[in-house]
C-alpha cells in the first residue's frame, strides 16, 4: 500500500512593514475620522520648523559678517571692543543652539519621530527628549543667552557710547535672576514628575 502524497509546505508570507499591533488605516466612523484629522493636524507645525531653519541661516550670515568685521578692523579695536564683539559671536552661537533644540526637539516631540537611532551623529539628548526635558533645556539656553547679554551690559556700563544707567543695569540683573529661578523651578518640577530609581521609587 503506497503512502499518500505529502502536501507541499506553505510558502512563508512576506514580512509586513507595519509594526505588530499598529493599525495605520483610516477610521471609517465619524468620530474616528474627527480624531484622525485632529491627530494629522500636527503636520501644520512642520512649516514652522522649516521657517526656524531659515532663521538659523540668517544667524549664520550675521555670525560671519561680525567675524569678518572683527578680523578686518581688529587693529582699531581696544580690548573692550574685541571682548564685546566676541561676546556677540558667542551670543549668536548660543541662539543658534537654542534654535537647533527647538527645531529638532520640537519636531520630535510634537510632529513626528526622526528615525536616526543608529546614526553616528545623533545628538545625545535626542534619545530621551520629551516635553519636560525640552522645556528645561530651553530654559537653560535662555539663561546662558541672558548671561551673555548681562556680561556685555556690565562691560559697556559707564562708557560714553551706551549711556546705560544704574537703573537699567539693575533691571537687567533682576530679569536675569528671574530667568535663573525659572530654570531651577522647571528642573525641579521635571525631577519631581520623573523620579529616578535613586529616589527610592
PyMOL CGO cylinders between C-alpha atoms (Angstrom):
from pymol import cmd
from pymol.cgo import CYLINDER

trace = [
    CYLINDER, 0.00, 0.00, 0.00, 1.58, 3.27, -1.11, 0.3, 1, 1, 1, 1, 1, 1,
    CYLINDER, 1.58, 3.27, -1.11, 1.76, 6.25, 1.27, 0.3, 1, 1, 1, 1, 1, 1,
    CYLINDER, 1.76, 6.25, 1.27, -0.45, 9.25, 0.42, 0.3, 1, 1, 1, 1, 1, 1,
    CYLINDER, -0.45, 9.25, 0.42, 1.45, 12.17, -1.16, 0.3, 1, 1, 1, 1, 1, 1,
    CYLINDER, 1.45, 12.17, -1.16, 2.53, 14.87, 1.22, 0.3, 1, 1, 1, 1, 1, 1,
    CYLINDER, 2.53, 14.87, 1.22, 1.07, 18.34, 0.83, 0.3, 1, 1, 1, 1, 1, 1,
    CYLINDER, 1.07, 18.34, 0.83, 3.64, 20.93, -0.24, 0.3, 1, 1, 1, 1, 1, 1,
    CYLINDER, 3.64, 20.93, -0.24, 4.86, 23.14, 2.57, 0.3, 1, 1, 1, 1, 1, 1,
    CYLINDER, 4.86, 23.14, 2.57, 3.13, 26.53, 2.53, 0.3, 1, 1, 1, 1, 1, 1,
    CYLINDER, 3.13, 26.53, 2.53, 5.39, 29.32, 1.34, 0.3, 1, 1, 1, 1, 1, 1,
    CYLINDER, 5.39, 29.32, 1.34, 6.25, 31.82, 4.07, 0.3, 1, 1, 1, 1, 1, 1,
    CYLINDER, 6.25, 31.82, 4.07, 4.28, 35.01, 3.89, 0.3, 1, 1, 1, 1, 1, 1,
    CYLINDER, 4.28, 35.01, 3.89, 6.33, 38.12, 3.15, 0.3, 1, 1, 1, 1, 1, 1,
    CYLINDER, 6.33, 38.12, 3.15, 7.18, 40.15, 6.24, 0.3, 1, 1, 1, 1, 1, 1,
    CYLINDER, 7.18, 40.15, 6.24, 4.87, 43.04, 6.91, 0.3, 1, 1, 1, 1, 1, 1,
    CYLINDER, 4.87, 43.04, 6.91, 6.33, 46.53, 7.02, 0.3, 1, 1, 1, 1, 1, 1,
    CYLINDER, 6.33, 46.53, 7.02, 3.90, 47.54, 9.77, 0.3, 1, 1, 1, 1, 1, 1,
    CYLINDER, 3.90, 47.54, 9.77, 4.77, 47.13, 13.40, 0.3, 1, 1, 1, 1, 1, 1,
    CYLINDER, 4.77, 47.13, 13.40, 2.79, 44.49, 15.28, 0.3, 1, 1, 1, 1, 1, 1,
    CYLINDER, 2.79, 44.49, 15.28, -0.33, 45.87, 16.89, 0.3, 1, 1, 1, 1, 1, 1,
    CYLINDER, -0.33, 45.87, 16.89, -0.34, 49.04, 14.80, 0.3, 1, 1, 1, 1, 1, 1,
    CYLINDER, -0.34, 49.04, 14.80, -3.32, 49.93, 12.64, 0.3, 1, 1, 1, 1, 1, 1,
    CYLINDER, -3.32, 49.93, 12.64, -2.48, 52.74, 10.26, 0.3, 1, 1, 1, 1, 1, 1,
    CYLINDER, -2.48, 52.74, 10.26, -5.70, 52.53, 8.24, 0.3, 1, 1, 1, 1, 1, 1,
    CYLINDER, -5.70, 52.53, 8.24, -8.05, 55.47, 8.32, 0.3, 1, 1, 1, 1, 1, 1,
    CYLINDER, -8.05, 55.47, 8.32, -11.07, 55.04, 10.57, 0.3, 1, 1, 1, 1, 1, 1,
    CYLINDER, -11.07, 55.04, 10.57, -14.47, 54.85, 8.91, 0.3, 1, 1, 1, 1, 1, 1,
    CYLINDER, -14.47, 54.85, 8.91, -16.71, 56.16, 11.68, 0.3, 1, 1, 1, 1, 1, 1,
    CYLINDER, -16.71, 56.16, 11.68, -17.38, 59.93, 12.00, 0.3, 1, 1, 1, 1, 1, 1,
    CYLINDER, -17.38, 59.93, 12.00, -15.85, 60.06, 15.46, 0.3, 1, 1, 1, 1, 1, 1,
    CYLINDER, -15.85, 60.06, 15.46, -12.82, 58.16, 14.24, 0.3, 1, 1, 1, 1, 1, 1,
    CYLINDER, -12.82, 58.16, 14.24, -12.41, 60.49, 11.27, 0.3, 1, 1, 1, 1, 1, 1,
    CYLINDER, -12.41, 60.49, 11.27, -12.52, 63.53, 13.56, 0.3, 1, 1, 1, 1, 1, 1,
    CYLINDER, -12.52, 63.53, 13.56, -9.88, 62.03, 15.84, 0.3, 1, 1, 1, 1, 1, 1,
    CYLINDER, -9.88, 62.03, 15.84, -7.70, 61.05, 12.88, 0.3, 1, 1, 1, 1, 1, 1,
    CYLINDER, -7.70, 61.05, 12.88, -7.98, 64.58, 11.44, 0.3, 1, 1, 1, 1, 1, 1,
    CYLINDER, -7.98, 64.58, 11.44, -7.01, 66.13, 14.77, 0.3, 1, 1, 1, 1, 1, 1,
    CYLINDER, -7.01, 66.13, 14.77, -4.02, 63.80, 15.01, 0.3, 1, 1, 1, 1, 1, 1,
    CYLINDER, -4.02, 63.80, 15.01, -2.96, 64.60, 11.43, 0.3, 1, 1, 1, 1, 1, 1,
    CYLINDER, -2.96, 64.60, 11.43, -3.21, 68.34, 12.15, 0.3, 1, 1, 1, 1, 1, 1,
    CYLINDER, -3.21, 68.34, 12.15, 0.17, 68.13, 13.92, 0.3, 1, 1, 1, 1, 1, 1,
    CYLINDER, 0.17, 68.13, 13.92, 1.77, 68.41, 10.46, 0.3, 1, 1, 1, 1, 1, 1,
    CYLINDER, 1.77, 68.41, 10.46, 0.59, 72.03, 10.33, 0.3, 1, 1, 1, 1, 1, 1,
    CYLINDER, 0.59, 72.03, 10.33, 3.55, 72.79, 12.61, 0.3, 1, 1, 1, 1, 1, 1,
    CYLINDER, 3.55, 72.79, 12.61, 6.08, 71.40, 10.11, 0.3, 1, 1, 1, 1, 1, 1,
    CYLINDER, 6.08, 71.40, 10.11, 6.36, 74.69, 8.12, 0.3, 1, 1, 1, 1, 1, 1,
    CYLINDER, 6.36, 74.69, 8.12, 7.09, 76.49, 11.40, 0.3, 1, 1, 1, 1, 1, 1,
    CYLINDER, 7.09, 76.49, 11.40, 10.19, 74.38, 11.97, 0.3, 1, 1, 1, 1, 1, 1,
    CYLINDER, 10.19, 74.38, 11.97, 11.24, 74.89, 8.35, 0.3, 1, 1, 1, 1, 1, 1,
    CYLINDER, 11.24, 74.89, 8.35, 10.95, 78.63, 8.96, 0.3, 1, 1, 1, 1, 1, 1,
    CYLINDER, 10.95, 78.63, 8.96, 13.20, 78.33, 12.00, 0.3, 1, 1, 1, 1, 1, 1,
    CYLINDER, 13.20, 78.33, 12.00, 15.80, 76.65, 9.77, 0.3, 1, 1, 1, 1, 1, 1,
    CYLINDER, 15.80, 76.65, 9.77, 15.69, 79.75, 7.55, 0.3, 1, 1, 1, 1, 1, 1,
    CYLINDER, 15.69, 79.75, 7.55, 16.08, 81.94, 10.66, 0.3, 1, 1, 1, 1, 1, 1,
    CYLINDER, 16.08, 81.94, 10.66, 19.12, 79.90, 11.65, 0.3, 1, 1, 1, 1, 1, 1,
    CYLINDER, 19.12, 79.90, 11.65, 20.63, 80.53, 8.21, 0.3, 1, 1, 1, 1, 1, 1,
    CYLINDER, 20.63, 80.53, 8.21, 20.17, 84.27, 8.83, 0.3, 1, 1, 1, 1, 1, 1,
    CYLINDER, 20.17, 84.27, 8.83, 22.13, 83.93, 12.09, 0.3, 1, 1, 1, 1, 1, 1,
    CYLINDER, 22.13, 83.93, 12.09, 24.90, 82.11, 10.22, 0.3, 1, 1, 1, 1, 1, 1,
    CYLINDER, 24.90, 82.11, 10.22, 25.19, 85.09, 7.84, 0.3, 1, 1, 1, 1, 1, 1,
    CYLINDER, 25.19, 85.09, 7.84, 25.18, 87.50, 10.80, 0.3, 1, 1, 1, 1, 1, 1,
    CYLINDER, 25.18, 87.50, 10.80, 27.91, 85.49, 12.53, 0.3, 1, 1, 1, 1, 1, 1,
    CYLINDER, 27.91, 85.49, 12.53, 30.22, 85.59, 9.53, 0.3, 1, 1, 1, 1, 1, 1,
    CYLINDER, 30.22, 85.59, 9.53, 29.62, 89.31, 8.97, 0.3, 1, 1, 1, 1, 1, 1,
    CYLINDER, 29.62, 89.31, 8.97, 30.62, 90.03, 12.58, 0.3, 1, 1, 1, 1, 1, 1,
    CYLINDER, 30.62, 90.03, 12.58, 33.64, 87.73, 12.32, 0.3, 1, 1, 1, 1, 1, 1,
    CYLINDER, 33.64, 87.73, 12.32, 34.85, 89.37, 9.10, 0.3, 1, 1, 1, 1, 1, 1,
    CYLINDER, 34.85, 89.37, 9.10, 34.38, 92.78, 10.71, 0.3, 1, 1, 1, 1, 1, 1,
    CYLINDER, 34.38, 92.78, 10.71, 36.44, 91.64, 13.72, 0.3, 1, 1, 1, 1, 1, 1,
    CYLINDER, 36.44, 91.64, 13.72, 39.26, 90.30, 11.53, 0.3, 1, 1, 1, 1, 1, 1,
    CYLINDER, 39.26, 90.30, 11.53, 39.47, 93.27, 9.17, 0.3, 1, 1, 1, 1, 1, 1,
    CYLINDER, 39.47, 93.27, 9.17, 39.21, 96.02, 11.80, 0.3, 1, 1, 1, 1, 1, 1,
    CYLINDER, 39.21, 96.02, 11.80, 40.80, 94.42, 14.84, 0.3, 1, 1, 1, 1, 1, 1,
    CYLINDER, 40.80, 94.42, 14.84, 43.76, 96.81, 14.73, 0.3, 1, 1, 1, 1, 1, 1,
    CYLINDER, 43.76, 96.81, 14.73, 41.46, 99.73, 15.55, 0.3, 1, 1, 1, 1, 1, 1,
    CYLINDER, 41.46, 99.73, 15.55, 39.69, 97.90, 18.40, 0.3, 1, 1, 1, 1, 1, 1,
    CYLINDER, 39.69, 97.90, 18.40, 40.62, 98.22, 22.03, 0.3, 1, 1, 1, 1, 1, 1,
    CYLINDER, 40.62, 98.22, 22.03, 40.33, 95.31, 24.46, 0.3, 1, 1, 1, 1, 1, 1,
    CYLINDER, 40.33, 95.31, 24.46, 36.75, 96.08, 25.43, 0.3, 1, 1, 1, 1, 1, 1,
    CYLINDER, 36.75, 96.08, 25.43, 35.65, 96.35, 21.80, 0.3, 1, 1, 1, 1, 1, 1,
    CYLINDER, 35.65, 96.35, 21.80, 37.23, 92.98, 20.97, 0.3, 1, 1, 1, 1, 1, 1,
    CYLINDER, 37.23, 92.98, 20.97, 35.61, 91.40, 24.02, 0.3, 1, 1, 1, 1, 1, 1,
    CYLINDER, 35.61, 91.40, 24.02, 32.20, 92.81, 23.15, 0.3, 1, 1, 1, 1, 1, 1,
    CYLINDER, 32.20, 92.81, 23.15, 32.46, 91.57, 19.57, 0.3, 1, 1, 1, 1, 1, 1,
    CYLINDER, 32.46, 91.57, 19.57, 33.49, 88.09, 20.72, 0.3, 1, 1, 1, 1, 1, 1,
    CYLINDER, 33.49, 88.09, 20.72, 30.64, 88.04, 23.20, 0.3, 1, 1, 1, 1, 1, 1,
    CYLINDER, 30.64, 88.04, 23.20, 28.32, 88.97, 20.35, 0.3, 1, 1, 1, 1, 1, 1,
    CYLINDER, 28.32, 88.97, 20.35, 29.63, 85.96, 18.37, 0.3, 1, 1, 1, 1, 1, 1,
    CYLINDER, 29.63, 85.96, 18.37, 29.09, 83.70, 21.37, 0.3, 1, 1, 1, 1, 1, 1,
    CYLINDER, 29.09, 83.70, 21.37, 25.57, 85.12, 21.71, 0.3, 1, 1, 1, 1, 1, 1,
    CYLINDER, 25.57, 85.12, 21.71, 24.80, 84.24, 18.08, 0.3, 1, 1, 1, 1, 1, 1,
    CYLINDER, 24.80, 84.24, 18.08, 26.11, 80.69, 18.57, 0.3, 1, 1, 1, 1, 1, 1,
    CYLINDER, 26.11, 80.69, 18.57, 24.02, 80.17, 21.71, 0.3, 1, 1, 1, 1, 1, 1,
    CYLINDER, 24.02, 80.17, 21.71, 20.90, 81.42, 19.94, 0.3, 1, 1, 1, 1, 1, 1,
    CYLINDER, 20.90, 81.42, 19.94, 21.67, 79.02, 17.07, 0.3, 1, 1, 1, 1, 1, 1,
    CYLINDER, 21.67, 79.02, 17.07, 21.95, 76.19, 19.62, 0.3, 1, 1, 1, 1, 1, 1,
    CYLINDER, 21.95, 76.19, 19.62, 18.59, 77.24, 21.02, 0.3, 1, 1, 1, 1, 1, 1,
    CYLINDER, 18.59, 77.24, 21.02, 17.08, 77.11, 17.54, 0.3, 1, 1, 1, 1, 1, 1,
    CYLINDER, 17.08, 77.11, 17.54, 18.50, 73.62, 16.96, 0.3, 1, 1, 1, 1, 1, 1,
    CYLINDER, 18.50, 73.62, 16.96, 16.95, 72.36, 20.20, 0.3, 1, 1, 1, 1, 1, 1,
    CYLINDER, 16.95, 72.36, 20.20, 13.59, 73.90, 19.28, 0.3, 1, 1, 1, 1, 1, 1,
    CYLINDER, 13.59, 73.90, 19.28, 13.68, 72.57, 15.70, 0.3, 1, 1, 1, 1, 1, 1,
    CYLINDER, 13.68, 72.57, 15.70, 14.82, 69.01, 16.41, 0.3, 1, 1, 1, 1, 1, 1,
    CYLINDER, 14.82, 69.01, 16.41, 13.30, 68.58, 19.86, 0.3, 1, 1, 1, 1, 1, 1,
    CYLINDER, 13.30, 68.58, 19.86, 10.01, 70.24, 18.98, 0.3, 1, 1, 1, 1, 1, 1,
    CYLINDER, 10.01, 70.24, 18.98, 9.60, 68.29, 15.75, 0.3, 1, 1, 1, 1, 1, 1,
    CYLINDER, 9.60, 68.29, 15.75, 10.48, 65.02, 17.51, 0.3, 1, 1, 1, 1, 1, 1,
    CYLINDER, 10.48, 65.02, 17.51, 8.11, 65.74, 20.40, 0.3, 1, 1, 1, 1, 1, 1,
    CYLINDER, 8.11, 65.74, 20.40, 5.09, 67.28, 18.71, 0.3, 1, 1, 1, 1, 1, 1,
    CYLINDER, 5.09, 67.28, 18.71, 5.15, 66.31, 15.00, 0.3, 1, 1, 1, 1, 1, 1,
    CYLINDER, 5.15, 66.31, 15.00, 6.86, 63.04, 14.11, 0.3, 1, 1, 1, 1, 1, 1,
    CYLINDER, 6.86, 63.04, 14.11, 9.71, 60.75, 15.06, 0.3, 1, 1, 1, 1, 1, 1,
    CYLINDER, 9.71, 60.75, 15.06, 13.11, 61.40, 13.50, 0.3, 1, 1, 1, 1, 1, 1,
    CYLINDER, 13.11, 61.40, 13.50, 14.45, 57.93, 12.74, 0.3, 1, 1, 1, 1, 1, 1,
    CYLINDER, 14.45, 57.93, 12.74, 18.16, 58.42, 13.46, 0.3, 1, 1, 1, 1, 1, 1,
    CYLINDER, 18.16, 58.42, 13.46, 18.59, 55.81, 16.22, 0.3, 1, 1, 1, 1, 1, 1,
    CYLINDER, 18.59, 55.81, 16.22, 21.65, 54.23, 14.61, 0.3, 1, 1, 1, 1, 1, 1,
    CYLINDER, 21.65, 54.23, 14.61, 23.13, 57.40, 13.13, 0.3, 1, 1, 1, 1, 1, 1,
    CYLINDER, 23.13, 57.40, 13.13, 26.65, 58.13, 14.45, 0.3, 1, 1, 1, 1, 1, 1,
    CYLINDER, 26.65, 58.13, 14.45, 25.91, 61.87, 14.66, 0.3, 1, 1, 1, 1, 1, 1,
    CYLINDER, 25.91, 61.87, 14.66, 22.69, 61.56, 16.65, 0.3, 1, 1, 1, 1, 1, 1,
    CYLINDER, 22.69, 61.56, 16.65, 22.65, 64.19, 19.44, 0.3, 1, 1, 1, 1, 1, 1,
    CYLINDER, 22.65, 64.19, 19.44, 22.97, 62.63, 22.88, 0.3, 1, 1, 1, 1, 1, 1,
    CYLINDER, 22.97, 62.63, 22.88, 19.93, 64.46, 24.27, 0.3, 1, 1, 1, 1, 1, 1,
    CYLINDER, 19.93, 64.46, 24.27, 17.66, 63.35, 21.40, 0.3, 1, 1, 1, 1, 1, 1,
    CYLINDER, 17.66, 63.35, 21.40, 17.45, 59.77, 22.69, 0.3, 1, 1, 1, 1, 1, 1,
    CYLINDER, 17.45, 59.77, 22.69, 15.50, 60.83, 25.79, 0.3, 1, 1, 1, 1, 1, 1,
    CYLINDER, 15.50, 60.83, 25.79, 13.82, 64.04, 24.66, 0.3, 1, 1, 1, 1, 1, 1,
    CYLINDER, 13.82, 64.04, 24.66, 10.29, 64.81, 25.80, 0.3, 1, 1, 1, 1, 1, 1,
    CYLINDER, 10.29, 64.81, 25.80, 8.27, 67.90, 26.54, 0.3, 1, 1, 1, 1, 1, 1,
    CYLINDER, 8.27, 67.90, 26.54, 9.63, 68.30, 30.09, 0.3, 1, 1, 1, 1, 1, 1,
    CYLINDER, 9.63, 68.30, 30.09, 13.28, 67.75, 29.11, 0.3, 1, 1, 1, 1, 1, 1,
    CYLINDER, 13.28, 67.75, 29.11, 12.87, 70.16, 26.20, 0.3, 1, 1, 1, 1, 1, 1,
    CYLINDER, 12.87, 70.16, 26.20, 11.48, 72.88, 28.47, 0.3, 1, 1, 1, 1, 1, 1,
    CYLINDER, 11.48, 72.88, 28.47, 14.38, 72.52, 30.90, 0.3, 1, 1, 1, 1, 1, 1,
    CYLINDER, 14.38, 72.52, 30.90, 16.99, 72.63, 28.14, 0.3, 1, 1, 1, 1, 1, 1,
    CYLINDER, 16.99, 72.63, 28.14, 15.35, 75.67, 26.57, 0.3, 1, 1, 1, 1, 1, 1,
    CYLINDER, 15.35, 75.67, 26.57, 15.26, 77.41, 29.96, 0.3, 1, 1, 1, 1, 1, 1,
    CYLINDER, 15.26, 77.41, 29.96, 18.97, 76.70, 30.49, 0.3, 1, 1, 1, 1, 1, 1,
    CYLINDER, 18.97, 76.70, 30.49, 19.75, 78.01, 27.00, 0.3, 1, 1, 1, 1, 1, 1,
    CYLINDER, 19.75, 78.01, 27.00, 17.81, 81.21, 27.72, 0.3, 1, 1, 1, 1, 1, 1,
    CYLINDER, 17.81, 81.21, 27.72, 19.75, 81.64, 30.97, 0.3, 1, 1, 1, 1, 1, 1,
    CYLINDER, 19.75, 81.64, 30.97, 23.01, 81.28, 29.03, 0.3, 1, 1, 1, 1, 1, 1,
    CYLINDER, 23.01, 81.28, 29.03, 21.93, 83.88, 26.47, 0.3, 1, 1, 1, 1, 1, 1,
    CYLINDER, 21.93, 83.88, 26.47, 20.80, 86.22, 29.25, 0.3, 1, 1, 1, 1, 1, 1,
    CYLINDER, 20.80, 86.22, 29.25, 24.19, 85.78, 30.95, 0.3, 1, 1, 1, 1, 1, 1,
    CYLINDER, 24.19, 85.78, 30.95, 25.98, 86.88, 27.78, 0.3, 1, 1, 1, 1, 1, 1,
    CYLINDER, 25.98, 86.88, 27.78, 23.78, 89.96, 27.46, 0.3, 1, 1, 1, 1, 1, 1,
    CYLINDER, 23.78, 89.96, 27.46, 24.26, 90.83, 31.13, 0.3, 1, 1, 1, 1, 1, 1,
    CYLINDER, 24.26, 90.83, 31.13, 28.03, 90.47, 30.82, 0.3, 1, 1, 1, 1, 1, 1,
    CYLINDER, 28.03, 90.47, 30.82, 28.01, 92.78, 27.79, 0.3, 1, 1, 1, 1, 1, 1,
    CYLINDER, 28.01, 92.78, 27.79, 25.97, 95.28, 29.82, 0.3, 1, 1, 1, 1, 1, 1,
    CYLINDER, 25.97, 95.28, 29.82, 28.50, 95.21, 32.68, 0.3, 1, 1, 1, 1, 1, 1,
    CYLINDER, 28.50, 95.21, 32.68, 31.36, 95.79, 30.22, 0.3, 1, 1, 1, 1, 1, 1,
    CYLINDER, 31.36, 95.79, 30.22, 29.55, 98.64, 28.47, 0.3, 1, 1, 1, 1, 1, 1,
    CYLINDER, 29.55, 98.64, 28.47, 28.32, 100.24, 31.69, 0.3, 1, 1, 1, 1, 1, 1,
    CYLINDER, 28.32, 100.24, 31.69, 29.84, 103.66, 32.28, 0.3, 1, 1, 1, 1, 1, 1,
    CYLINDER, 29.84, 103.66, 32.28, 31.08, 104.20, 28.72, 0.3, 1, 1, 1, 1, 1, 1,
    CYLINDER, 31.08, 104.20, 28.72, 30.00, 107.18, 26.70, 0.3, 1, 1, 1, 1, 1, 1,
    CYLINDER, 30.00, 107.18, 26.70, 28.82, 105.09, 23.73, 0.3, 1, 1, 1, 1, 1, 1,
    CYLINDER, 28.82, 105.09, 23.73, 25.97, 103.32, 25.51, 0.3, 1, 1, 1, 1, 1, 1,
    CYLINDER, 25.97, 103.32, 25.51, 24.70, 105.74, 28.13, 0.3, 1, 1, 1, 1, 1, 1,
    CYLINDER, 24.70, 105.74, 28.13, 23.45, 102.93, 30.37, 0.3, 1, 1, 1, 1, 1, 1,
    CYLINDER, 23.45, 102.93, 30.37, 22.08, 103.99, 33.74, 0.3, 1, 1, 1, 1, 1, 1,
    CYLINDER, 22.08, 103.99, 33.74, 22.29, 102.11, 37.02, 0.3, 1, 1, 1, 1, 1, 1,
    CYLINDER, 22.29, 102.11, 37.02, 18.53, 101.56, 36.90, 0.3, 1, 1, 1, 1, 1, 1,
    CYLINDER, 18.53, 101.56, 36.90, 18.78, 99.79, 33.53, 0.3, 1, 1, 1, 1, 1, 1,
    CYLINDER, 18.78, 99.79, 33.53, 21.60, 97.60, 34.78, 0.3, 1, 1, 1, 1, 1, 1,
    CYLINDER, 21.60, 97.60, 34.78, 19.61, 96.78, 37.92, 0.3, 1, 1, 1, 1, 1, 1,
    CYLINDER, 19.61, 96.78, 37.92, 16.56, 95.72, 35.94, 0.3, 1, 1, 1, 1, 1, 1,
    CYLINDER, 16.56, 95.72, 35.94, 18.62, 93.61, 33.55, 0.3, 1, 1, 1, 1, 1, 1,
    CYLINDER, 18.62, 93.61, 33.55, 20.13, 91.86, 36.58, 0.3, 1, 1, 1, 1, 1, 1,
    CYLINDER, 20.13, 91.86, 36.58, 16.70, 91.27, 38.11, 0.3, 1, 1, 1, 1, 1, 1,
    CYLINDER, 16.70, 91.27, 38.11, 15.39, 89.86, 34.83, 0.3, 1, 1, 1, 1, 1, 1,
    CYLINDER, 15.39, 89.86, 34.83, 18.42, 87.57, 34.56, 0.3, 1, 1, 1, 1, 1, 1,
    CYLINDER, 18.42, 87.57, 34.56, 17.88, 86.19, 38.06, 0.3, 1, 1, 1, 1, 1, 1,
    CYLINDER, 17.88, 86.19, 38.06, 14.21, 85.70, 37.19, 0.3, 1, 1, 1, 1, 1, 1,
    CYLINDER, 14.21, 85.70, 37.19, 15.31, 83.51, 34.27, 0.3, 1, 1, 1, 1, 1, 1,
    CYLINDER, 15.31, 83.51, 34.27, 17.65, 81.59, 36.59, 0.3, 1, 1, 1, 1, 1, 1,
    CYLINDER, 17.65, 81.59, 36.59, 14.91, 80.96, 39.15, 0.3, 1, 1, 1, 1, 1, 1,
    CYLINDER, 14.91, 80.96, 39.15, 12.51, 79.89, 36.39, 0.3, 1, 1, 1, 1, 1, 1,
    CYLINDER, 12.51, 79.89, 36.39, 15.07, 77.39, 35.06, 0.3, 1, 1, 1, 1, 1, 1,
    CYLINDER, 15.07, 77.39, 35.06, 15.65, 76.00, 38.55, 0.3, 1, 1, 1, 1, 1, 1,
    CYLINDER, 15.65, 76.00, 38.55, 11.90, 75.67, 39.07, 0.3, 1, 1, 1, 1, 1, 1,
    CYLINDER, 11.90, 75.67, 39.07, 11.42, 73.84, 35.76, 0.3, 1, 1, 1, 1, 1, 1,
    CYLINDER, 11.42, 73.84, 35.76, 14.31, 71.49, 36.56, 0.3, 1, 1, 1, 1, 1, 1,
    CYLINDER, 14.31, 71.49, 36.56, 12.83, 70.74, 39.99, 0.3, 1, 1, 1, 1, 1, 1,
    CYLINDER, 12.83, 70.74, 39.99, 9.38, 70.10, 38.50, 0.3, 1, 1, 1, 1, 1, 1,
    CYLINDER, 9.38, 70.10, 38.50, 10.89, 67.79, 35.88, 0.3, 1, 1, 1, 1, 1, 1,
    CYLINDER, 10.89, 67.79, 35.88, 12.74, 65.85, 38.57, 0.3, 1, 1, 1, 1, 1, 1,
    CYLINDER, 12.74, 65.85, 38.57, 9.59, 65.67, 40.71, 0.3, 1, 1, 1, 1, 1, 1,
    CYLINDER, 9.59, 65.67, 40.71, 7.43, 64.44, 37.82, 0.3, 1, 1, 1, 1, 1, 1,
    CYLINDER, 7.43, 64.44, 37.82, 10.09, 61.99, 36.57, 0.3, 1, 1, 1, 1, 1, 1,
    CYLINDER, 10.09, 61.99, 36.57, 11.57, 60.35, 39.68, 0.3, 1, 1, 1, 1, 1, 1,
    CYLINDER, 11.57, 60.35, 39.68, 14.53, 58.01, 39.21, 0.3, 1, 1, 1, 1, 1, 1,
    CYLINDER, 14.53, 58.01, 39.21, 15.35, 54.73, 40.91, 0.3, 1, 1, 1, 1, 1, 1,
    CYLINDER, 15.35, 54.73, 40.91, 17.88, 56.51, 43.09, 0.3, 1, 1, 1, 1, 1, 1,
    CYLINDER, 17.88, 56.51, 43.09, 14.99, 58.37, 44.70, 0.3, 1, 1, 1, 1, 1, 1,
    CYLINDER, 14.99, 58.37, 44.70, 13.71, 55.10, 46.16, 0.3, 1, 1, 1, 1, 1, 1,
    CYLINDER, 13.71, 55.10, 46.16, 10.60, 54.98, 43.91, 0.3, 1, 1, 1, 1, 1, 1,
]
cmd.load_cgo(trace, "trace")
